[in-house]
């Protein structure tokens, strides 16, 4: 099966600075890489995703980059705000039998300091 | 509004009791999943179901059971065989069609159930 490693496990940044979270995956056949944001006591929410035919995708202050050769992808948050504080999970899709599934990283607790 | 609903939000279980966590979705999604989340850890897959009346074990299925009698519902039972059930449980669903849009690949999560053994 797929293995996804996520770093760092905790990240503190000053408000207005950038934050970067990195993930690596093991299955070279993976073709879909979503990122989820989980606020305290809630379920994860999809914030951005990228497919293997694209190297970078941006949505306002959030961007994701993918390096298929190196099998790693990263989440970039610019101009961080206190409401960005949450746990962020990366994931990678893999084929299990005839169905696609997601394997999740272990999460990054992002704290934006005012 | 379409969504996925988990209930209850908080659940307390005595030692030796079975408890059932509810998960209902009105998104017309084919696939449904149960994950367990422990503090500071990622999401671990318990069970998943791609279609009605069929389900598969995930990485940590021991001590859990599920059923999928309706497309909309995927309840999880935490049995007395689960020795350390205290955790946050998340249900998710996905449109399992082989589309190539993010809406079809992405998971939609419920808001979770926090189970505590007392």
Interface residues (C-beta under 8 A of the other chain):
Chain A: X6 X9 X32 X34 X36 X41 X42 X43 X44 X45 X46 X49 X51 X89 X93 X99 X100 X101 X102 X104 X105 X106 X107 X109
Chain B: X6 X31 X40 X41 X42 X43 X45 X48 X50 X90 X92 X96 X100 X102 X105 X106 X107 X108 X109 X110 X111 X112 X114
